[in-house]
Amino acid sequence: MHAIKLLQQTHICAYPSCWIETSCLAAIEAMAAGCEVVSTNLGALYETCSPFGTFVGFDRNWDNLEKRFRKRF
């Protein structure tokens, strides 16, 4: 099955990025398919996903970041 078809059957796309990205094709494609995107606010992910995304404050402590993501679900 193609990725677009899979995304259309998905409700939430979790994207816990730990890189300072300038854009994110995966998040853009997920939003285009109708998924809610939950991502860190690192780099340009905020600008890429706003106002449709849900954001988790980035934390270099991976345990804290995991806890923040869990609270969103």
Secondary structure, DSSP 8 states (H G I E B T S, - for coil): --HHHHHHT-SEEEE---S--S--HHHHHHHHTT-EEEEE--TTHHHHHTTT-EEE---SSHHHHHHHHHHH-
